Amino acid sequence: MAEVTNPLHTYLTNLLARVQKVQERLGKRLDRPAANMASGKVWTSPTATEWGSRLSDQRKAYNSALNSLDEEVSAMLSRTPEKCSEEEARRWEIRLGMR
């Protein structure tokens, strides 16, 4: 039986590219607000210091979660063969809504 391009591999490759574009767009979203708070020029007080520290922690958590998205898709992609049988390709096309 002939081997054909695996639709799941193609789907995951395209998904990874889309995820990386989103990461580029959103990755630095909280950097500027966190830097502004840390500068002490926008708000100064003990509350501001505490709030700035919490914003910095949230920024780290946000960026970590955002970065883990492509790691998960990359791991799935590495486990997915580039080629499969025609029958398996048809099943993936149906599951992925390509047919």
ABEGO torsion letter per residue (X at the ends): XBBBBBAAAAAAAAAAAAAAAAAAAAAAAAAAAAAAAAAGAABBEAAAAAAAAAAAAAAAAAAAAAAAAAAAAAAAAAABBABBBAAAAAAAAAAAGAX
